[in-house]
Amino acid sequence: MPEYLSPGVYVEEYESGAVPMEGVGTSTAGFVGLAEKGDVIGKPQLVTSFSDYVRIFGGYLSETKYGDKRFLPYAVEHFFINGGSRAFVMRVCPSDAKCASTKSDSILSFTAKNPGEWGNRVKVTVSPVSRVKTQVYEVDGNSATVRSIDGFNIGDVVEFADGKSSVYNRITAIEEKTISFENPVNPSIIDKNLVPTKFIKSSEIDVSVKFGDVKEDYLFVSLNTESADYICSRMSRSELVTVEVSSKPAAKPAPEVKDKEKKDAAPAVSGITAPFEAVGGKGDAIILQLSGGTDGSADSIAASDYIGKDGGPGKRTGIQAFIENSDVSIMSVPGVTIPEVQMSLIAHCENMKSRFAVLDMPKDRKKTDELLEYRDMFDSSYAAFYHPWIQIFDPLSKKNIIAPPSGSVVGIYARTDTNIGVHKAPANEVVRSCTGLASSYNTAEQDLLNPKGINLIRSFPGRGIRVWGARTASSNATWKYVNVRRLFIYLEESIRANTNWVVFEPNTEALWGRVKRTVEMFLASTWRSGALAGTSPSEAFFVDIGRNTMTQDDIDNGRLICVIGVAPVKPAEFVVFKIGQYTSESNG
C-alpha cells in the first residue's frame, strides 16, 4: 500500500490490462570465417551491406592462397544479394599470422589493429601543430603570469617562441593566470604590447592514418598522459591501428647561459624535446610505414579456430564470440564442412535456443550414399543441410567459381522472413546470382535425400535455380520442417523478451490474468498474420496459467508457470491432384 501522511485527495495510476508485445527480429545473420582483416577477438561486427563488410573485413580472397577456406566474403555478398539486410561477422585467421607495425626509434609505436598483410599498406603521417597560444606579462623564476590559461594542461610540453627561435618547457602547475614550469623561464619572453610577437604556444601533433581509401585523422593530440587529448585515448577507437607511447620525451640538460648573453638569449632555456621531435620528426611531417604483417598459412587453420575459445566477455573467438550477441537468429560457417565445426555450431544454436544453423554439405560428396553417410552424423532440429554447391561469378578472378550455398540460403531465409514471415518455409525461392550447380539431382535421387533432411538446390527450366527443400536435420517428425522450428524460436524469444516486467511482481491471480491476456493478445496477432493454423484463435493456440499449472510449492518458491500450446502452419510439401475421367453421364 502507498503511504499517506497528510489529509487530502490522492490519485493513483495502475496497470491491469495486457502489455503490448512486439515480435523479435528473425532475419539477422551471423557468419564465422576467414577474412583479410578484422578483429579476431571480441564481439562480432555488424555489417549492413557488402561495402560495409569490405571496409571492416577486406575483400575477396584468392583460391591460390586460401583454397576452400576463402568463402566468407562471397557468402556475405550473396547473403545481401539474396535479400539479407543485417549480418554480424566474426573473423578467424591462421595462428601464425602477424600484425604489421612501425619500425623506428620513435617513442610512438603504431601496430595494425589485427593480423594480416593488409597492415603493410597502412601509412601514418605525424605533423607538428599548435592549438593555443598566450602572452606572458610577468616572469618569476619558474613561473609566468599569462593572459589566458585556456587550453593548457599540467604535463603539457609548450613552446616559448619569440619569432626568431624556440625552446620547450613542461608545465608543472596552473593556478589562475600563473603557469609554473619544470625549468626557469627567461624574462625575455615577456611581451606586453597590444600586438604581441612573443608567445607561449601549446605543442601538439596531428596524426593521419591511411589505408587505401580509408583515412583517419586525429587532430591536436598530446603526448601528455594527463590530457584529455592524450594520443592513446584519442586513437583508442581507430579501426586501423593501435598506438603505444614508450616513454615521455626525454629532457636534455639545459645549456649554461652567461650573464652578458641573457639579453639576447632565447625566450626560455629548458632542453626539453618537442613532441614532434620526440616522435622522430623533422621538418613539416614524418611518414611512418607499417611493415612485417603476415597472413599466415591457411593450412594452419584448425577446427578449434572456427569453434573458438570462451575467454569471457570481450575475449571470445570464433563461434563462441556469438554468445554475447542477442540479435543473431541464423548462423553459418560458409564452406567449412569439418564435422567438429558443424557440430559445434549446432551445439551453440541448441544451447542459445534463439538461432538456427544453415550448413553446407561437403563439396566432394556427390553420390546419394556419400551424402547420406555424412548426414547420419547429425541429428538436430536447430540445423538444416543444403546441397549442392552453386556456381557464382568471382570478381577477383573474373570467372565463375563453385561456392558453398549457405550464404545465399541464409539470405533467402532473411528474404522470406521479411516479405512473408518466419512461418513461411524458406523454399521454392530463386537463388539470385547463381549461374549453375556443381551437381544436378533428379526427383528419384531427391526421394532418397529429402526424407533424411538434405535440402537440394535444383534447376528447373523456365523457373531458374531454386531451393527445393525445407527440412531440418532432426529425426523427430515433430520438428522436421525448418519453418516450424524457427517459428517456435520466434515465439519463445518474443515472449521471453516482452515479459521481463513480470519478474518480482506479486504472484497472485491478478498477475496470472494479466500475463494470460498479454500472451493471448500476442498469439492472436500471430494467428492473424497467418503463422498459426486454425479458423479461430481457439483452434490456433491456448494459454493456461493458474492453480492447474502451479502447485503451492511452485508459488512458495517464486515460480510462475504458464503453459502455451500453438498449432504451427506446416508447408505444403507434397501437392497431390487426384484426377479422374468425367463424362456428362457420370454427372447425371
GUROLUM-849710 format. One record per residue (C-alpha): x, y, z; residue number from 0. Coordinates in nm, 3 decimals. Layout:
BEGIN
xx, yy, zz, nr
X, Y, Z, NUM
...
***
This chain:
BEGIN
xx, yy, zz, nr
0.000, 0.000, 0.000, 0
0.124, 0.354, -0.070, 1
0.199, 0.560, 0.238, 2
-0.021, 0.864, 0.305, 3
0.074, 1.106, 0.583, 4
-0.123, 1.423, 0.508, 5
-0.502, 1.454, 0.466, 6
-0.610, 1.510, 0.107, 7
-0.719, 1.351, -0.219, 8
-0.469, 1.125, -0.394, 9
-0.487, 0.983, -0.745, 10
-0.303, 0.662, -0.824, 11
-0.232, 0.508, -1.162, 12
-0.220, 0.133, -1.200, 13
-0.182, -0.108, -1.489, 14
-0.418, -0.401, -1.519, 15
-0.456, -0.467, -1.891, 16
-0.246, -0.665, -2.133, 17
0.102, -0.535, -2.205, 18
0.167, -0.486, -2.580, 19
0.423, -0.732, -2.717, 20
0.644, -0.685, -3.021, 21
0.791, -0.981, -3.204, 22
1.168, -1.014, -3.215, 23
1.363, -0.998, -3.539, 24
1.440, -1.323, -3.720, 25
1.638, -1.213, -4.027, 26
1.973, -1.112, -3.874, 27
2.255, -1.346, -3.974, 28
2.581, -1.445, -3.812, 29
2.887, -1.559, -4.011, 30
3.221, -1.703, -3.900, 31
3.513, -1.743, -4.137, 32
3.848, -1.640, -4.279, 33
3.886, -1.273, -4.379, 34
4.161, -1.041, -4.496, 35
4.136, -0.817, -4.191, 36
3.919, -0.750, -3.888, 37
3.921, -0.835, -3.517, 38
3.967, -1.199, -3.423, 39
3.893, -1.149, -3.053, 40
3.591, -0.972, -2.906, 41
3.243, -0.907, -3.038, 42
3.121, -0.986, -3.391, 43
3.096, -0.676, -3.610, 44
2.769, -0.562, -3.766, 45
2.761, -0.507, -4.142, 46
2.456, -0.380, -4.330, 47
2.593, -0.407, -4.683, 48
2.877, -0.577, -4.865, 49
3.063, -0.246, -4.886, 50
3.040, -0.237, -4.507, 51
3.198, -0.581, -4.498, 52
3.480, -0.477, -4.732, 53
3.555, -0.170, -4.520, 54
3.584, -0.372, -4.200, 55
3.700, -0.716, -4.316, 56
3.858, -0.662, -4.657, 57
3.774, -0.801, -4.998, 58
3.770, -1.134, -5.179, 59
4.032, -1.398, -5.105, 60
4.232, -1.581, -5.372, 61
4.185, -1.951, -5.439, 62
4.560, -1.999, -5.478, 63
4.635, -1.879, -5.127, 64
4.327, -1.983, -4.932, 65
4.163, -2.269, -5.124, 66
3.820, -2.373, -4.995, 67
3.865, -2.164, -4.679, 68
3.817, -1.839, -4.872, 69
3.439, -1.827, -4.899, 70
3.334, -1.590, -4.619, 71
3.332, -1.272, -4.834, 72
3.143, -1.449, -5.112, 73
2.886, -1.582, -4.864, 74
2.830, -1.239, -4.710, 75
2.799, -1.079, -5.055, 76
2.539, -1.332, -5.168, 77
2.356, -1.303, -4.836, 78
2.287, -0.940, -4.926, 79
2.218, -1.021, -5.292, 80
1.951, -1.273, -5.187, 81
1.767, -1.036, -4.958, 82
1.958, -1.012, -4.631, 83
1.996, -0.674, -4.464, 84
2.189, -0.726, -4.139, 85
2.475, -0.960, -4.054, 86
2.726, -0.996, -3.774, 87
3.066, -1.129, -3.880, 88
3.343, -1.288, -3.674, 89
3.682, -1.333, -3.836, 90
3.920, -1.622, -3.784, 91
4.280, -1.624, -3.903, 92
4.580, -1.858, -3.900, 93
4.762, -1.885, -3.569, 94
5.091, -1.784, -3.736, 95
4.954, -1.456, -3.878, 96
5.131, -1.142, -3.754, 97
5.040, -0.777, -3.711, 98
5.228, -0.509, -3.905, 99
5.396, -0.234, -3.703, 100
5.623, 0.068, -3.742, 101
5.998, 0.010, -3.725, 102
6.165, 0.324, -3.593, 103
6.333, 0.479, -3.290, 104
6.027, 0.694, -3.228, 105
5.869, 0.691, -2.884, 106
5.544, 0.621, -3.068, 107
5.480, 0.268, -3.190, 108
5.191, 0.205, -3.428, 109
5.063, -0.150, -3.476, 110
4.794, -0.274, -3.714, 111
4.466, -0.336, -3.534, 112
4.467, -0.703, -3.627, 113
4.688, -0.959, -3.804, 114
4.743, -0.979, -4.177, 115
4.941, -0.847, -4.472, 116
4.682, -0.572, -4.508, 117
4.864, -0.383, -4.232, 118
5.171, -0.342, -4.454, 119
4.967, -0.096, -4.662, 120
4.896, 0.134, -4.368, 121
5.079, 0.469, -4.350, 122
5.089, 0.702, -4.051, 123
5.170, 1.070, -4.101, 124
5.267, 1.281, -3.797, 125
5.280, 1.662, -3.817, 126
5.363, 1.932, -3.558, 127
5.078, 2.169, -3.467, 128
4.983, 2.422, -3.201, 129
4.626, 2.473, -3.088, 130
4.652, 2.765, -2.843, 131
4.894, 3.043, -2.751, 132
4.913, 3.317, -2.489, 133
5.110, 3.631, -2.394, 134
5.347, 3.647, -2.097, 135
5.304, 3.951, -1.870, 136
5.541, 3.868, -1.583, 137
5.816, 3.613, -1.508, 138
5.926, 3.495, -1.164, 139
6.180, 3.214, -1.173, 140
5.997, 2.904, -1.298, 141
5.659, 3.081, -1.316, 142
5.496, 3.313, -1.565, 143
5.185, 3.528, -1.543, 144
4.996, 3.493, -1.869, 145
4.697, 3.644, -2.044, 146
4.499, 3.315, -2.054, 147
4.547, 2.959, -1.933, 148
4.273, 2.816, -2.156, 149
4.390, 2.509, -2.346, 150
4.698, 2.444, -2.131, 151
4.725, 2.138, -1.905, 152
4.963, 2.022, -1.636, 153
5.221, 1.798, -1.800, 154
5.199, 1.967, -2.141, 155
5.519, 2.046, -2.327, 156
5.491, 2.405, -2.455, 157
5.694, 2.619, -2.692, 158
5.845, 2.956, -2.598, 159
5.865, 3.146, -2.926, 160
5.984, 3.500, -2.992, 161
5.964, 3.481, -3.370, 162
6.336, 3.403, -3.400, 163
6.391, 3.084, -3.203, 164
6.201, 2.830, -2.996, 165
6.271, 2.649, -2.670, 166
6.046, 2.399, -2.495, 167
5.941, 2.363, -2.133, 168
5.697, 2.146, -1.940, 169
5.406, 2.275, -1.729, 170
5.410, 2.157, -1.367, 171
5.127, 2.365, -1.218, 172
4.850, 2.602, -1.321, 173
4.678, 2.847, -1.087, 174
4.453, 3.130, -1.202, 175
4.670, 3.326, -1.451, 176
5.000, 3.175, -1.340, 177
5.172, 2.878, -1.503, 178
5.468, 2.705, -1.338, 179
5.728, 2.519, -1.542, 180
5.985, 2.247, -1.496, 181
6.274, 2.480, -1.583, 182
6.333, 2.854, -1.527, 183
6.165, 3.095, -1.765, 184
6.375, 3.359, -1.940, 185
6.225, 3.708, -1.884, 186
6.287, 3.795, -2.248, 187
5.960, 3.616, -2.331, 188
5.763, 3.899, -2.167, 189
5.560, 4.091, -2.423, 190
5.300, 4.345, -2.306, 191
5.243, 4.500, -2.646, 192
4.892, 4.534, -2.785, 193
5.001, 4.325, -3.083, 194
5.244, 4.076, -2.927, 195
5.516, 3.891, -3.116, 196
5.626, 3.660, -2.836, 197
5.413, 3.372, -2.712, 198
5.387, 3.055, -2.512, 199
5.235, 2.805, -2.755, 200
5.093, 2.461, -2.696, 201
5.281, 2.186, -2.875, 202
5.074, 1.901, -3.015, 203
5.081, 1.672, -3.315, 204
4.834, 1.575, -3.586, 205
4.818, 1.206, -3.673, 206
4.675, 1.081, -4.002, 207
4.632, 0.707, -4.066, 208
4.565, 0.592, -4.422, 209
4.475, 0.253, -4.566, 210
4.363, 0.259, -4.928, 211
4.065, 0.493, -4.949, 212
4.014, 0.485, -4.573, 213
4.165, 0.775, -4.380, 214
4.150, 0.856, -4.010, 215
4.257, 1.199, -3.882, 216
4.337, 1.276, -3.519, 217
4.399, 1.647, -3.475, 218
4.583, 1.818, -3.189, 219
4.669, 1.502, -2.996, 220
4.904, 1.520, -2.700, 221
5.177, 1.302, -2.552, 222
5.071, 1.421, -2.207, 223
4.906, 1.128, -2.026, 224
4.700, 1.371, -1.815, 225
4.550, 1.546, -2.115, 226
4.202, 1.473, -2.245, 227
4.369, 1.466, -2.587, 228
4.626, 1.204, -2.491, 229
4.714, 1.018, -2.809, 230
4.634, 0.670, -2.673, 231
4.290, 0.784, -2.559, 232
4.206, 0.972, -2.877, 233
4.314, 0.686, -3.103, 234
4.156, 0.405, -2.899, 235
3.866, 0.380, -3.145, 236
4.080, 0.360, -3.456, 237
3.976, 0.078, -3.687, 238
4.325, 0.061, -3.838, 239
4.596, 0.086, -3.571, 240
4.675, 0.080, -3.203, 241
4.935, 0.318, -3.059, 242
5.177, 0.282, -2.772, 243
5.392, 0.552, -2.611, 244
5.717, 0.404, -2.484, 245
5.815, 0.694, -2.256, 246
5.786, 1.067, -2.207, 247
6.004, 1.286, -2.427, 248
6.347, 1.283, -2.272, 249
6.476, 1.604, -2.115, 250
6.808, 1.741, -2.229, 251
7.047, 1.920, -1.990, 252
6.980, 2.292, -2.001, 253
7.272, 2.480, -2.159, 254
7.453, 2.733, -1.942, 255
7.371, 3.096, -2.027, 256
7.622, 3.366, -1.937, 257
7.504, 3.695, -1.788, 258
7.616, 3.902, -2.084, 259
7.424, 3.671, -2.317, 260
7.095, 3.689, -2.125, 261
6.975, 3.996, -2.307, 262
6.982, 3.824, -2.646, 263
6.911, 3.474, -2.520, 264
6.626, 3.258, -2.641, 265
6.299, 3.320, -2.461, 266
6.339, 3.011, -2.241, 267
6.610, 2.762, -2.159, 268
6.489, 2.408, -2.096, 269
6.644, 2.136, -2.308, 270
6.306, 1.959, -2.322, 271
6.232, 1.789, -2.651, 272
5.931, 1.898, -2.857, 273
5.668, 1.625, -2.902, 274
5.721, 1.617, -3.277, 275
6.098, 1.579, -3.234, 276
6.044, 1.309, -2.972, 277
5.842, 1.118, -3.228, 278
6.142, 1.141, -3.460, 279
6.001, 1.411, -3.682, 280
6.194, 1.669, -3.880, 281
6.060, 1.943, -4.099, 282
5.687, 1.959, -4.164, 283
5.592, 1.590, -4.123, 284
5.716, 1.236, -4.077, 285
5.565, 0.937, -4.257, 286
5.577, 0.600, -4.082, 287
5.516, 0.288, -4.290, 288
5.388, -0.024, -4.115, 289
5.557, -0.350, -4.211, 290
5.606, -0.709, -4.101, 291
5.241, -0.813, -4.122, 292
5.171, -1.166, -4.249, 293
4.854, -1.359, -4.329, 294
4.998, -1.685, -4.208, 295
4.928, -2.018, -4.370, 296
4.568, -2.117, -4.444, 297
4.673, -2.477, -4.382, 298
4.740, -2.392, -4.018, 299
4.375, -2.307, -3.953, 300
4.225, -2.584, -3.742, 301
3.872, -2.673, -3.637, 302
3.945, -2.516, -3.299, 303
3.996, -2.176, -3.465, 304
3.642, -2.181, -3.602, 305
3.495, -2.323, -3.282, 306
3.675, -2.054, -3.084, 307
3.755, -2.007, -2.718, 308
3.541, -1.865, -2.442, 309
3.780, -1.626, -2.269, 310
3.500, -1.431, -2.104, 311
3.322, -1.111, -2.210, 312
3.511, -0.927, -2.483, 313
3.769, -1.204, -2.515, 314
3.581, -1.474, -2.705, 315
3.676, -1.600, -3.051, 316
3.515, -1.792, -3.337, 317
3.166, -1.928, -3.284, 318
3.196, -1.863, -2.910, 319
3.203, -1.487, -2.976, 320
2.832, -1.504, -3.059, 321
2.747, -1.593, -2.700, 322
2.739, -1.219, -2.632, 323
2.515, -1.143, -2.931, 324
2.138, -1.143, -2.882, 325
2.045, -1.018, -3.231, 326
2.150, -1.310, -3.449, 327
1.888, -1.568, -3.547, 328
2.055, -1.751, -3.839, 329
2.416, -1.873, -3.835, 330
2.662, -2.018, -4.083, 331
3.030, -2.105, -4.120, 332
3.040, -2.086, -4.503, 333
3.223, -2.362, -4.685, 334
3.357, -2.525, -4.368, 335
3.241, -2.886, -4.367, 336
3.460, -3.014, -4.086, 337
3.219, -3.224, -3.874, 338
3.359, -3.092, -3.546, 339
3.295, -2.732, -3.654, 340
2.941, -2.802, -3.774, 341
2.862, -2.996, -3.456, 342
2.994, -2.706, -3.251, 343
2.774, -2.461, -3.441, 344
2.471, -2.686, -3.387, 345
2.551, -2.715, -3.016, 346
2.581, -2.337, -2.995, 347
2.237, -2.291, -3.155, 348
2.080, -2.556, -2.931, 349
2.230, -2.402, -2.617, 350
2.130, -2.048, -2.710, 351
1.783, -2.163, -2.829, 352
1.749, -1.839, -3.023, 353
1.915, -1.921, -3.356, 354
1.927, -2.172, -3.638, 355
2.229, -2.317, -3.823, 356
2.249, -2.333, -4.203, 357
2.509, -2.593, -4.303, 358
2.686, -2.690, -4.624, 359
2.740, -3.049, -4.728, 360
3.097, -3.140, -4.834, 361
3.162, -3.030, -5.191, 362
3.331, -3.354, -5.294, 363
3.040, -3.575, -5.182, 364
2.807, -3.609, -5.479, 365
2.661, -3.959, -5.472, 366
2.349, -4.010, -5.264, 367
2.505, -4.279, -5.046, 368
2.802, -4.049, -4.969, 369
2.569, -3.767, -4.874, 370
2.353, -3.991, -4.656, 371
2.661, -4.128, -4.481, 372
2.773, -3.776, -4.390, 373
2.423, -3.668, -4.289, 374
2.389, -3.960, -4.046, 375
2.646, -3.799, -3.815, 376
2.399, -3.524, -3.720, 377
2.060, -3.502, -3.551, 378
1.921, -3.162, -3.457, 379
1.610, -2.955, -3.516, 380
1.824, -2.641, -3.491, 381
2.008, -2.703, -3.819, 382
1.949, -2.774, -4.187, 383
2.178, -2.903, -4.462, 384
2.187, -2.770, -4.820, 385
2.343, -2.919, -5.133, 386
2.492, -2.900, -5.394, 387
2.742, -2.615, -5.407, 388
2.650, -2.339, -5.650, 389
2.820, -2.160, -5.936, 390
2.871, -1.785, -5.895, 391
3.085, -1.518, -6.059, 392
3.410, -1.430, -5.884, 393
3.501, -1.060, -5.929, 394
3.857, -1.138, -5.818, 395
3.945, -1.400, -6.080, 396
3.691, -1.269, -6.334, 397
3.546, -1.617, -6.385, 398
3.278, -1.846, -6.248, 399
3.363, -2.049, -5.939, 400
3.192, -2.315, -5.732, 401
3.096, -2.181, -5.388, 402
2.903, -2.310, -5.086, 403
2.529, -2.235, -5.093, 404
2.492, -2.137, -4.725, 405
2.543, -1.762, -4.775, 406
2.273, -1.747, -5.042, 407
2.040, -1.970, -4.839, 408
2.076, -1.753, -4.529, 409
1.985, -1.456, -4.750, 410
1.676, -1.645, -4.868, 411
1.580, -1.710, -4.504, 412
1.603, -1.336, -4.438, 413
1.414, -1.250, -4.758, 414
1.130, -1.488, -4.674, 415
1.108, -1.360, -4.317, 416
1.092, -1.000, -4.435, 417
0.847, -1.048, -4.723, 418
0.611, -1.303, -4.567, 419
0.714, -1.412, -4.220, 420
0.917, -1.668, -4.032, 421
0.627, -1.916, -4.061, 422
0.685, -1.947, -4.437, 423
0.922, -2.226, -4.537, 424
1.236, -2.077, -4.698, 425
1.196, -2.297, -5.005, 426
1.076, -2.272, -5.367, 427
1.273, -1.948, -5.377, 428
1.510, -1.844, -5.655, 429
1.880, -1.836, -5.569, 430
1.982, -1.498, -5.705, 431
2.311, -1.453, -5.896, 432
2.352, -1.829, -5.919, 433
2.452, -1.936, -6.270, 434
2.475, -2.310, -6.221, 435
2.517, -2.605, -5.986, 436
2.815, -2.823, -5.905, 437
2.589, -3.130, -5.937, 438
2.240, -3.191, -6.068, 439
1.997, -3.425, -5.895, 440
1.674, -3.569, -6.027, 441
1.350, -3.643, -5.846, 442
1.440, -4.006, -5.779, 443
1.761, -3.901, -5.605, 444
1.579, -3.636, -5.406, 445
1.334, -3.905, -5.295, 446
1.628, -4.057, -5.107, 447
1.779, -3.735, -4.974, 448
1.476, -3.525, -4.878, 449
1.337, -3.757, -4.606, 450
1.680, -3.751, -4.442, 451
1.686, -3.374, -4.426, 452
1.925, -3.296, -4.712, 453
1.769, -2.996, -4.885, 454
1.858, -2.986, -5.251, 455
1.902, -2.685, -5.473, 456
1.769, -2.769, -5.818, 457
1.741, -2.612, -6.159, 458
1.401, -2.601, -6.328, 459
1.365, -2.498, -6.694, 460
1.197, -2.161, -6.715, 461
1.189, -2.120, -6.335, 462
1.555, -2.079, -6.251, 463
1.763, -2.234, -5.977, 464
1.563, -2.278, -5.657, 465
1.594, -2.407, -5.303, 466
1.384, -2.723, -5.317, 467
1.372, -2.845, -4.959, 468
1.270, -2.719, -4.616, 469
1.366, -2.990, -4.370, 470
1.575, -2.978, -4.055, 471
1.843, -3.229, -3.963, 472
1.616, -3.380, -3.697, 473
1.494, -3.738, -3.669, 474
1.194, -3.613, -3.468, 475
0.900, -3.577, -3.707, 476
0.754, -3.302, -3.488, 477
1.044, -3.076, -3.583, 478
1.114, -3.189, -3.938, 479
1.031, -2.853, -4.101, 480
1.265, -2.553, -4.086, 481
0.983, -2.301, -4.059, 482
0.822, -2.483, -3.764, 483
1.141, -2.479, -3.558, 484
1.213, -2.117, -3.649, 485
0.853, -2.015, -3.571, 486
0.890, -2.162, -3.222, 487
1.222, -1.981, -3.178, 488
1.042, -1.660, -3.276, 489
0.754, -1.719, -3.033, 490
0.976, -1.822, -2.743, 491
1.217, -1.531, -2.784, 492
0.935, -1.279, -2.831, 493
0.758, -1.394, -2.515, 494
1.085, -1.401, -2.323, 495
1.185, -1.052, -2.436, 496
0.846, -0.894, -2.362, 497
0.761, -1.041, -2.022, 498
1.051, -0.920, -1.810, 499
0.806, -0.685, -1.638, 500
0.654, -0.992, -1.465, 501
0.967, -1.067, -1.260, 502
0.926, -0.979, -0.888, 503
0.559, -0.882, -0.929, 504
0.323, -1.029, -0.663, 505
0.249, -1.387, -0.776, 506
-0.129, -1.361, -0.749, 507
-0.440, -1.425, -0.959, 508
-0.428, -1.065, -1.079, 509
-0.081, -1.117, -1.227, 510
-0.179, -1.450, -1.380, 511
-0.474, -1.293, -1.556, 512
-0.264, -1.009, -1.689, 513
0.007, -1.244, -1.818, 514
-0.256, -1.461, -1.987, 515
-0.416, -1.162, -2.160, 516
-0.075, -1.036, -2.271, 517
0.031, -1.366, -2.428, 518
-0.312, -1.428, -2.582, 519
-0.307, -1.086, -2.747, 520
0.035, -1.159, -2.899, 521
-0.063, -1.507, -3.022, 522
-0.387, -1.373, -3.169, 523
-0.185, -1.121, -3.369, 524
0.048, -1.402, -3.480, 525
-0.251, -1.612, -3.589, 526
-0.399, -1.324, -3.788, 527
-0.067, -1.291, -3.974, 528
-0.110, -1.647, -4.099, 529
0.160, -1.805, -3.885, 530
-0.074, -2.036, -3.692, 531
-0.322, -2.292, -3.820, 532
-0.693, -2.292, -3.739, 533
-1.001, -2.095, -3.835, 534
-1.026, -1.926, -3.495, 535
-0.791, -1.829, -3.212, 536
-0.917, -2.120, -3.002, 537
-0.808, -2.362, -3.274, 538
-0.473, -2.188, -3.319, 539
-0.350, -2.166, -2.959, 540
-0.425, -2.187, -2.590, 541
-0.276, -2.016, -2.285, 542
-0.321, -2.167, -1.940, 543
-0.194, -2.018, -1.616, 544
-0.322, -2.063, -1.262, 545
-0.368, -2.329, -0.996, 546
-0.381, -2.602, -1.258, 547
-0.031, -2.511, -1.386, 548
0.130, -2.433, -1.050, 549
0.135, -2.603, -0.712, 550
0.159, -2.417, -0.385, 551
0.521, -2.530, -0.371, 552
0.584, -2.357, -0.705, 553
0.430, -2.036, -0.574, 554
0.621, -2.056, -0.245, 555
0.944, -2.092, -0.442, 556
0.874, -1.794, -0.665, 557
0.778, -1.985, -0.980, 558
0.510, -1.861, -1.219, 559
0.433, -2.129, -1.478, 560
0.240, -2.050, -1.795, 561
0.154, -2.334, -2.036, 562
0.118, -2.237, -2.401, 563
0.017, -2.451, -2.697, 564
0.022, -2.342, -3.061, 565
-0.069, -2.504, -3.391, 566
0.204, -2.409, -3.639, 567
0.144, -2.386, -4.011, 568
0.310, -2.671, -4.200, 569
0.434, -2.627, -4.558, 570
0.252, -2.793, -4.847, 571
0.549, -3.013, -4.926, 572
0.361, -3.268, -5.137, 573
0.092, -3.121, -5.361, 574
-0.132, -3.402, -5.490, 575
-0.404, -3.357, -5.752, 576
-0.633, -3.658, -5.791, 577
-0.774, -3.662, -6.142, 578
-1.044, -3.890, -6.280, 579
-1.242, -3.916, -6.601, 580
-1.551, -3.703, -6.627, 581
-1.847, -3.755, -6.860, 582
-2.188, -3.600, -6.883, 583
-2.346, -3.939, -6.799, 584
-2.147, -3.975, -6.476, 585
-2.266, -3.628, -6.380, 586
-2.627, -3.732, -6.433, 587
***
